[in-house]
Amino acid sequence: MIGGLLFTFWRFAEIITLIPTLGMLAYFVHQFEKQNLLTPNSVLVLFIVSVLAAAWAIATVFRRKSTRDSAIFVSFIDLCFVGAFIAGVYELRYIANANCTNFSNDGHFSVTIGNNGVNGDSPFHLNTDKHCAMLKASFAFGIMNCIFFFITSFFLLFMHRKREDRDVTVKETYRRRSHDSRRGHSRSGSGHHRRSHDSRRQYYV
């Protein structure tokens, strides 16, 4: 019960982090296609892995019964996704040390509240490279999903182990009850045979 709840929690965490990753990487794929350029492996690998992982996570979280029944197989696929995310993050590793924001001295600010506005000059101005920030966020989400899929794989193994223990307990209980039932029948049969044998002896006497 607890294992199933924790598995569902981490599955939703995977879905929540994969959806923005898909959106950001799909933007880059679309931009490259518009310019008739091949999408770099650094973007394409993580994008494909994110698409497949999101579809897998949604399918397994909404088909919980079949997921429990085949927990060992689902756990193996989750471990495969761990390896796939590691490959995607490795391809995008160059973005880890990139500086996506910087300050400049020629800042200008504008604040509007209702119909009133204030404009002025600021000694500092924050510049953010949108493309760099999106790639860095995708890189971070890829690392997070490496951890998340490893956790769900562990919980699936735990669920499989608990299921096997429960099946063994049920089989032992059934075997014990059937054995007791056979012993009861054999005792009643021997008692009936003894009574009939005694009655025959009395008849012959």
PyRosetta script that sets phi, psi and omega in degrees:
from pyrosetta import init, pose_from_sequence

init()
pose = pose_from_sequence("MIGGLLFTFWRFAEIITLIPTLGMLAYFVHQFEKQNLLTPNSVLVLFIVSVLAAAWAIATVFRRKSTRDSAIFVSFIDLCFVGAFIAGVYELRYIANANCTNFSNDGHFSVTIGNNGVNGDSPFHLNTDKHCAMLKASFAFGIMNCIFFFITSFFLLFMHRKREDRDVTVKETYRRRSHDSRRGHSRSGSGHHRRSHDSRRQYYV")
pose.set_psi(1, -51.8)
pose.set_omega(1, -179.7)
pose.set_phi(2, -66.1)
pose.set_psi(2, -40.7)
pose.set_omega(2, 178.2)
pose.set_phi(3, -60.8)
pose.set_psi(3, -39.8)
pose.set_omega(3, 178.4)
pose.set_phi(4, -65.6)
pose.set_psi(4, -40.2)
pose.set_omega(4, 178.7)
pose.set_phi(5, -66.5)
pose.set_psi(5, -42.7)
pose.set_omega(5, 178.7)
pose.set_phi(6, -66.4)
pose.set_psi(6, -38.2)
pose.set_omega(6, 176.6)
pose.set_phi(7, -60.6)
pose.set_psi(7, -45.0)
pose.set_omega(7, 179.9)
pose.set_phi(8, -63.4)
pose.set_psi(8, -40.3)
pose.set_omega(8, 179.1)
pose.set_phi(9, -59.9)
pose.set_psi(9, -48.5)
pose.set_omega(9, -178.3)
pose.set_phi(10, -71.2)
pose.set_psi(10, -28.4)
pose.set_omega(10, 175.4)
pose.set_phi(11, -64.9)
pose.set_psi(11, -43.5)
pose.set_omega(11, 177.9)
pose.set_phi(12, -65.0)
pose.set_psi(12, -34.7)
pose.set_omega(12, 175.9)
pose.set_phi(13, -62.2)
pose.set_psi(13, -39.7)
pose.set_omega(13, 176.7)
pose.set_phi(14, -63.1)
pose.set_psi(14, -46.6)
pose.set_omega(14, -178.6)
pose.set_phi(15, -62.1)
pose.set_psi(15, -42.6)
pose.set_omega(15, -178.0)
pose.set_phi(16, -64.0)
pose.set_psi(16, -36.5)
pose.set_omega(16, 179.8)
pose.set_phi(17, -84.3)
pose.set_psi(17, -23.6)
pose.set_omega(17, -179.8)
pose.set_phi(18, -78.9)
pose.set_psi(18, -32.3)
pose.set_omega(18, -177.6)
pose.set_phi(19, -62.2)
pose.set_psi(19, -49.8)
pose.set_omega(19, 176.4)
pose.set_phi(20, -65.3)
pose.set_psi(20, -31.8)
pose.set_omega(20, 176.5)
pose.set_phi(21, -62.3)
pose.set_psi(21, -43.3)
pose.set_omega(21, 177.6)
pose.set_phi(22, -60.3)
pose.set_psi(22, -45.6)
pose.set_omega(22, -178.0)
pose.set_phi(23, -62.7)
pose.set_psi(23, -44.5)
pose.set_omega(23, -177.9)
pose.set_phi(24, -68.4)
pose.set_psi(24, -43.2)
pose.set_omega(24, -179.6)
pose.set_phi(25, -71.8)
pose.set_psi(25, -32.7)
pose.set_omega(25, 176.1)
pose.set_phi(26, -63.3)
pose.set_psi(26, -33.6)
pose.set_omega(26, 176.7)
pose.set_phi(27, -60.8)
pose.set_psi(27, -44.2)
pose.set_omega(27, 179.5)
pose.set_phi(28, -67.3)
pose.set_psi(28, -41.3)
pose.set_omega(28, 178.3)
pose.set_phi(29, -60.2)
pose.set_psi(29, -42.3)
pose.set_omega(29, 179.4)
pose.set_phi(30, -64.9)
pose.set_psi(30, -40.9)
pose.set_omega(30, 179.9)
pose.set_phi(31, -64.1)
pose.set_psi(31, -41.4)
pose.set_omega(31, 178.4)
pose.set_phi(32, -67.4)
pose.set_psi(32, -38.0)
pose.set_omega(32, 178.6)
pose.set_phi(33, -66.8)
pose.set_psi(33, -37.0)
pose.set_omega(33, 178.3)
pose.set_phi(34, -61.7)
pose.set_psi(34, -33.1)
pose.set_omega(34, -179.9)
pose.set_phi(35, -93.1)
pose.set_psi(35, 9.6)
pose.set_omega(35, -179.6)
pose.set_phi(36, 55.4)
pose.set_psi(36, 42.3)
pose.set_omega(36, 178.2)
pose.set_phi(37, -116.9)
pose.set_psi(37, 151.7)
pose.set_omega(37, 176.1)
pose.set_phi(38, -74.4)
pose.set_psi(38, 136.8)
pose.set_omega(38, 178.1)
pose.set_phi(39, -70.8)
pose.set_psi(39, 130.1)
pose.set_omega(39, 179.8)
pose.set_phi(40, -62.0)
pose.set_psi(40, 150.6)
pose.set_omega(40, 178.6)
pose.set_phi(41, -59.4)
pose.set_psi(41, -31.6)
pose.set_omega(41, -178.6)
pose.set_phi(42, -60.9)
pose.set_psi(42, -30.3)
pose.set_omega(42, 177.8)
pose.set_phi(43, -95.0)
pose.set_psi(43, -41.3)
pose.set_omega(43, -171.7)
pose.set_phi(44, -67.5)
pose.set_psi(44, -40.9)
pose.set_omega(44, -176.8)
pose.set_phi(45, -63.5)
pose.set_psi(45, -49.4)
pose.set_omega(45, -179.3)
pose.set_phi(46, -66.9)
pose.set_psi(46, -32.5)
pose.set_omega(46, 178.1)
pose.set_phi(47, -65.4)
pose.set_psi(47, -47.4)
pose.set_omega(47, -179.3)
pose.set_phi(48, -63.7)
pose.set_psi(48, -43.6)
pose.set_omega(48, 179.1)
pose.set_phi(49, -62.4)
pose.set_psi(49, -40.2)
pose.set_omega(49, -179.6)
pose.set_phi(50, -66.4)
pose.set_psi(50, -39.0)
pose.set_omega(50, 177.9)
pose.set_phi(51, -62.3)
pose.set_psi(51, -50.4)
pose.set_omega(51, -178.4)
pose.set_phi(52, -64.8)
pose.set_psi(52, -41.1)
pose.set_omega(52, -178.9)
pose.set_phi(53, -66.1)
pose.set_psi(53, -39.8)
pose.set_omega(53, 179.0)
pose.set_phi(54, -64.3)
pose.set_psi(54, -44.4)
pose.set_omega(54, 178.2)
pose.set_phi(55, -62.4)
pose.set_psi(55, -41.6)
pose.set_omega(55, 179.4)
pose.set_phi(56, -65.1)
pose.set_psi(56, -44.4)
pose.set_omega(56, -178.9)
pose.set_phi(57, -63.6)
pose.set_psi(57, -43.5)
pose.set_omega(57, -179.9)
pose.set_phi(58, -65.6)
pose.set_psi(58, -41.6)
pose.set_omega(58, -178.8)
pose.set_phi(59, -64.7)
pose.set_psi(59, -42.6)
pose.set_omega(59, -176.1)
pose.set_phi(60, -75.5)
pose.set_psi(60, -29.9)
pose.set_omega(60, -179.1)
pose.set_phi(61, -76.8)
pose.set_psi(61, -27.3)
pose.set_omega(61, 179.4)
pose.set_phi(62, -93.6)
pose.set_psi(62, -9.8)
pose.set_omega(62, 174.7)
pose.set_phi(63, -117.5)
pose.set_psi(63, 63.6)
pose.set_omega(63, -172.5)
pose.set_phi(64, -65.4)
pose.set_psi(64, -35.5)
pose.set_omega(64, -177.6)
pose.set_phi(65, -65.1)
pose.set_psi(65, -48.1)
pose.set_omega(65, 178.8)
pose.set_phi(66, -67.4)
pose.set_psi(66, -30.2)
pose.set_omega(66, 176.1)
pose.set_phi(67, -65.2)
pose.set_psi(67, -42.2)
pose.set_omega(67, 177.4)
pose.set_phi(68, -66.3)
pose.set_psi(68, -38.9)
pose.set_omega(68, -177.8)
pose.set_phi(69, -67.4)
pose.set_psi(69, -32.6)
pose.set_omega(69, -179.9)
pose.set_phi(70, -118.2)
pose.set_psi(70, 47.8)
pose.set_omega(70, -174.2)
pose.set_phi(71, -62.3)
pose.set_psi(71, -36.6)
pose.set_omega(71, -176.9)
pose.set_phi(72, -68.4)
pose.set_psi(72, -36.7)
pose.set_omega(72, 177.7)
pose.set_phi(73, -69.1)
pose.set_psi(73, -44.2)
pose.set_omega(73, 179.7)
pose.set_phi(74, -63.5)
pose.set_psi(74, -37.9)
pose.set_omega(74, 177.6)
pose.set_phi(75, -63.1)
pose.set_psi(75, -40.0)
pose.set_omega(75, 178.2)
pose.set_phi(76, -64.1)
pose.set_psi(76, -43.2)
pose.set_omega(76, 178.5)
pose.set_phi(77, -63.9)
pose.set_psi(77, -39.0)
pose.set_omega(77, 177.3)
pose.set_phi(78, -61.6)
pose.set_psi(78, -39.7)
pose.set_omega(78, 177.0)
pose.set_phi(79, -65.4)
pose.set_psi(79, -34.9)
pose.set_omega(79, 175.5)
pose.set_phi(80, -63.2)
pose.set_psi(80, -38.8)
pose.set_omega(80, 177.7)
pose.set_phi(81, -68.0)
pose.set_psi(81, -31.9)
pose.set_omega(81, 175.0)
pose.set_phi(82, -58.8)
pose.set_psi(82, -47.9)
pose.set_omega(82, 177.6)
pose.set_phi(83, -62.9)
pose.set_psi(83, -39.2)
pose.set_omega(83, 179.6)
pose.set_phi(84, -65.7)
pose.set_psi(84, -40.4)
pose.set_omega(84, 177.8)
pose.set_phi(85, -67.5)
pose.set_psi(85, -36.3)
pose.set_omega(85, 176.0)
pose.set_phi(86, -61.2)
pose.set_psi(86, -41.3)
pose.set_omega(86, 177.9)
pose.set_phi(87, -64.5)
pose.set_psi(87, -42.5)
pose.set_omega(87, 179.5)
pose.set_phi(88, -64.9)
pose.set_psi(88, -41.8)
pose.set_omega(88, 178.4)
pose.set_phi(89, -66.4)
pose.set_psi(89, -37.3)
pose.set_omega(89, 179.0)
pose.set_phi(90, -63.6)
pose.set_psi(90, -40.9)
pose.set_omega(90, 179.0)
pose.set_phi(91, -64.6)
pose.set_psi(91, -30.3)
pose.set_omega(91, -177.0)
pose.set_phi(92, -99.7)
pose.set_psi(92, 15.7)
pose.set_omega(92, -171.9)
pose.set_phi(93, -64.2)
pose.set_psi(93, -23.6)
pose.set_omega(93, -176.7)
pose.set_phi(94, -63.8)
pose.set_psi(94, -22.5)
pose.set_omega(94, -177.1)
pose.set_phi(95, -78.9)
pose.set_psi(95, -13.2)
pose.set_omega(95, -174.3)
pose.set_phi(96, -61.2)
pose.set_psi(96, -38.3)
pose.set_omega(96, -177.2)
pose.set_phi(97, -97.4)
pose.set_psi(97, 6.2)
pose.set_omega(97, -179.5)
pose.set_phi(98, -73.7)
pose.set_psi(98, 143.6)
pose.set_omega(98, 177.7)
pose.set_phi(99, -101.0)
pose.set_psi(99, 105.7)
pose.set_omega(99, -174.1)
pose.set_phi(100, -88.6)
pose.set_psi(100, -9.8)
pose.set_omega(100, -179.7)
pose.set_phi(101, -131.0)
pose.set_psi(101, 148.0)
pose.set_omega(101, 175.6)
pose.set_phi(102, -152.9)
pose.set_psi(102, 159.6)
pose.set_omega(102, 180.0)
pose.set_phi(103, -105.3)
pose.set_psi(103, 141.9)
pose.set_omega(103, 174.2)
pose.set_phi(104, -124.6)
pose.set_psi(104, 162.4)
pose.set_omega(104, -175.2)
pose.set_phi(105, -90.4)
pose.set_psi(105, -10.0)
pose.set_omega(105, -176.2)
pose.set_phi(106, -103.1)
pose.set_psi(106, 55.1)
pose.set_omega(106, -176.6)
pose.set_phi(107, -81.0)
pose.set_psi(107, 150.4)
pose.set_omega(107, 175.6)
pose.set_phi(108, -137.6)
pose.set_psi(108, 131.9)
pose.set_omega(108, -178.2)
pose.set_phi(109, -122.8)
pose.set_psi(109, 154.4)
pose.set_omega(109, 178.8)
pose.set_phi(110, -143.0)
pose.set_psi(110, 125.6)
pose.set_omega(110, -179.8)
pose.set_phi(111, -123.4)
pose.set_psi(111, 127.5)
pose.set_omega(111, -179.8)
pose.set_phi(112, -124.0)
pose.set_psi(112, 125.9)
pose.set_omega(112, 176.8)
pose.set_phi(113, -126.8)
pose.set_psi(113, 107.5)
pose.set_omega(113, -177.3)
pose.set_phi(114, 66.5)
pose.set_psi(114, -124.8)
pose.set_omega(114, 178.6)
pose.set_phi(115, -93.7)
pose.set_psi(115, -1.5)
pose.set_omega(115, -177.6)
pose.set_phi(116, -103.0)
pose.set_psi(116, 139.1)
pose.set_omega(116, 179.2)
pose.set_phi(117, -136.2)
pose.set_psi(117, 150.9)
pose.set_omega(117, 178.6)
pose.set_phi(118, -128.8)
pose.set_psi(118, 128.4)
pose.set_omega(118, 177.2)
pose.set_phi(119, -120.7)
pose.set_psi(119, 149.7)
pose.set_omega(119, 178.2)
pose.set_phi(120, -174.9)
pose.set_psi(120, 179.0)
pose.set_omega(120, 179.4)
pose.set_phi(121, -104.0)
pose.set_psi(121, 141.5)
pose.set_omega(121, 179.0)
pose.set_phi(122, -119.1)
pose.set_psi(122, 144.0)
pose.set_omega(122, 179.1)
pose.set_phi(123, -68.3)
pose.set_psi(123, -18.5)
pose.set_omega(123, -179.4)
pose.set_phi(124, -129.8)
pose.set_psi(124, 149.9)
pose.set_omega(124, 177.6)
pose.set_phi(125, -140.0)
pose.set_psi(125, 130.2)
pose.set_omega(125, -178.5)
pose.set_phi(126, -91.0)
pose.set_psi(126, 121.8)
pose.set_omega(126, 177.4)
pose.set_phi(127, -109.4)
pose.set_psi(127, 128.7)
pose.set_omega(127, -179.9)
pose.set_phi(128, -123.2)
pose.set_psi(128, 127.7)
pose.set_omega(128, 174.9)
pose.set_phi(129, -83.1)
pose.set_psi(129, 109.1)
pose.set_omega(129, -174.8)
pose.set_phi(130, -61.0)
pose.set_psi(130, -44.3)
pose.set_omega(130, -177.7)
pose.set_phi(131, -65.0)
pose.set_psi(131, -42.4)
pose.set_omega(131, 178.2)
pose.set_phi(132, -63.2)
pose.set_psi(132, -42.8)
pose.set_omega(132, -179.2)
pose.set_phi(133, -64.6)
pose.set_psi(133, -39.0)
pose.set_omega(133, 179.7)
pose.set_phi(134, -66.9)
pose.set_psi(134, -41.2)
pose.set_omega(134, 178.6)
pose.set_phi(135, -67.2)
pose.set_psi(135, -37.5)
pose.set_omega(135, 179.6)
pose.set_phi(136, -68.3)
pose.set_psi(136, -37.8)
pose.set_omega(136, 176.4)
pose.set_phi(137, -65.1)
pose.set_psi(137, -41.0)
pose.set_omega(137, 177.4)
pose.set_phi(138, -63.2)
pose.set_psi(138, -39.2)
pose.set_omega(138, 177.2)
pose.set_phi(139, -61.6)
pose.set_psi(139, -44.0)
pose.set_omega(139, 179.6)
pose.set_phi(140, -66.0)
pose.set_psi(140, -41.9)
pose.set_omega(140, 178.5)
pose.set_phi(141, -65.5)
pose.set_psi(141, -33.3)
pose.set_omega(141, 177.1)
pose.set_phi(142, -63.9)
pose.set_psi(142, -42.7)
pose.set_omega(142, 177.2)
pose.set_phi(143, -63.8)
pose.set_psi(143, -42.4)
pose.set_omega(143, 179.3)
pose.set_phi(144, -60.5)
pose.set_psi(144, -40.3)
pose.set_omega(144, -178.3)
pose.set_phi(145, -73.8)
pose.set_psi(145, -25.1)
pose.set_omega(145, 170.2)
pose.set_phi(146, -57.9)
pose.set_psi(146, -45.4)
pose.set_omega(146, -179.5)
pose.set_phi(147, -70.0)
pose.set_psi(147, -44.2)
pose.set_omega(147, -176.7)
pose.set_phi(148, -62.3)
pose.set_psi(148, -44.8)
pose.set_omega(148, -178.5)
pose.set_phi(149, -69.8)
pose.set_psi(149, -30.3)
pose.set_omega(149, 174.7)
pose.set_phi(150, -66.8)
pose.set_psi(150, -39.9)
pose.set_omega(150, 179.3)
pose.set_phi(151, -64.6)
pose.set_psi(151, -46.1)
pose.set_omega(151, -179.8)
pose.set_phi(152, -66.0)
pose.set_psi(152, -33.0)
pose.set_omega(152, 175.9)
pose.set_phi(153, -63.6)
pose.set_psi(153, -40.4)
pose.set_omega(153, 178.3)
pose.set_phi(154, -64.4)
pose.set_psi(154, -44.6)
pose.set_omega(154, -179.8)
pose.set_phi(155, -66.0)
pose.set_psi(155, -32.6)
pose.set_omega(155, 176.7)
pose.set_phi(156, -67.6)
pose.set_psi(156, -38.8)
pose.set_omega(156, 174.7)
pose.set_phi(157, -63.4)
pose.set_psi(157, -39.6)
pose.set_omega(157, 177.4)
pose.set_phi(158, -62.5)
pose.set_psi(158, -43.6)
pose.set_omega(158, 178.2)
pose.set_phi(159, -63.5)
pose.set_psi(159, -39.4)
pose.set_omega(159, 178.8)
pose.set_phi(160, -65.2)
pose.set_psi(160, -41.2)
pose.set_omega(160, 179.0)
pose.set_phi(161, -63.6)
pose.set_psi(161, -44.6)
pose.set_omega(161, 179.5)
pose.set_phi(162, -63.6)
pose.set_psi(162, -38.0)
pose.set_omega(162, 179.3)
pose.set_phi(163, -65.9)
pose.set_psi(163, -41.2)
pose.set_omega(163, 178.1)
pose.set_phi(164, -64.1)
pose.set_psi(164, -43.0)
pose.set_omega(164, 178.2)
pose.set_phi(165, -61.4)
pose.set_psi(165, -40.0)
pose.set_omega(165, 179.7)
pose.set_phi(166, -67.1)
pose.set_psi(166, -39.1)
pose.set_omega(166, 178.6)
pose.set_phi(167, -65.1)
pose.set_psi(167, -39.8)
pose.set_omega(167, 178.4)
pose.set_phi(168, -64.3)
pose.set_psi(168, -41.4)
pose.set_omega(168, 178.6)
pose.set_phi(169, -62.7)
pose.set_psi(169, -42.6)
pose.set_omega(169, 179.3)
pose.set_phi(170, -64.3)
pose.set_psi(170, -41.8)
pose.set_omega(170, 179.9)
pose.set_phi(171, -65.5)
pose.set_psi(171, -41.1)
pose.set_omega(171, 178.5)
pose.set_phi(172, -65.2)
pose.set_psi(172, -40.0)
pose.set_omega(172, 177.7)
pose.set_phi(173, -63.9)
pose.set_psi(173, -42.7)
pose.set_omega(173, 179.2)
pose.set_phi(174, -64.8)
pose.set_psi(174, -41.5)
pose.set_omega(174, -179.7)
pose.set_phi(175, -65.2)
pose.set_psi(175, -40.6)
pose.set_omega(175, 179.9)
pose.set_phi(176, -65.4)
pose.set_psi(176, -42.1)
pose.set_omega(176, 180.0)
pose.set_phi(177, -67.1)
pose.set_psi(177, -40.9)
pose.set_omega(177, 179.4)
pose.set_phi(178, -67.1)
pose.set_psi(178, -36.2)
pose.set_omega(178, 177.7)
pose.set_phi(179, -66.0)
pose.set_psi(179, -43.8)
pose.set_omega(179, 177.2)
pose.set_phi(180, -63.1)
pose.set_psi(180, -36.8)
pose.set_omega(180, 179.8)
pose.set_phi(181, -65.8)
pose.set_psi(181, -41.6)
pose.set_omega(181, 178.8)
pose.set_phi(182, -65.7)
pose.set_psi(182, -38.7)
pose.set_omega(182, 177.9)
pose.set_phi(183, -64.5)
pose.set_psi(183, -37.7)
pose.set_omega(183, 178.2)
pose.set_phi(184, -64.9)
pose.set_psi(184, -41.8)
pose.set_omega(184, 179.0)
pose.set_phi(185, -65.9)
pose.set_psi(185, -40.0)
pose.set_omega(185, -178.6)
pose.set_phi(186, -67.0)
pose.set_psi(186, -36.8)
pose.set_omega(186, 177.8)
pose.set_phi(187, -65.8)
pose.set_psi(187, -45.2)
pose.set_omega(187, -179.8)
pose.set_phi(188, -65.3)
pose.set_psi(188, -36.2)
pose.set_omega(188, 178.7)
pose.set_phi(189, -67.2)
pose.set_psi(189, -41.7)
pose.set_omega(189, 179.4)
pose.set_phi(190, -67.5)
pose.set_psi(190, -35.5)
pose.set_omega(190, 177.7)
pose.set_phi(191, -65.7)
pose.set_psi(191, -41.3)
pose.set_omega(191, 178.4)
pose.set_phi(192, -64.9)
pose.set_psi(192, -39.5)
pose.set_omega(192, -179.9)
pose.set_phi(193, -66.5)
pose.set_psi(193, -38.3)
pose.set_omega(193, 179.1)
pose.set_phi(194, -65.7)
pose.set_psi(194, -41.3)
pose.set_omega(194, 179.5)
pose.set_phi(195, -64.9)
pose.set_psi(195, -41.7)
pose.set_omega(195, 179.6)
pose.set_phi(196, -67.1)
pose.set_psi(196, -36.2)
pose.set_omega(196, 178.6)
pose.set_phi(197, -66.6)
pose.set_psi(197, -40.7)
pose.set_omega(197, 178.1)
pose.set_phi(198, -65.0)
pose.set_psi(198, -39.5)
pose.set_omega(198, 179.8)
pose.set_phi(199, -66.3)
pose.set_psi(199, -33.6)
pose.set_omega(199, 179.0)
pose.set_phi(200, -69.4)
pose.set_psi(200, -37.4)
pose.set_omega(200, 179.1)
pose.set_phi(201, -65.9)
pose.set_psi(201, -40.9)
pose.set_omega(201, 178.2)
pose.set_phi(202, -63.0)
pose.set_psi(202, -38.7)
pose.set_omega(202, -179.0)
pose.set_phi(203, -64.1)
pose.set_psi(203, -44.4)
pose.set_omega(203, -178.6)
pose.set_phi(204, -68.2)
pose.set_psi(204, -32.6)
pose.set_omega(204, 177.9)
pose.set_phi(205, -68.4)
pose.dump_pdb("model.pdb")
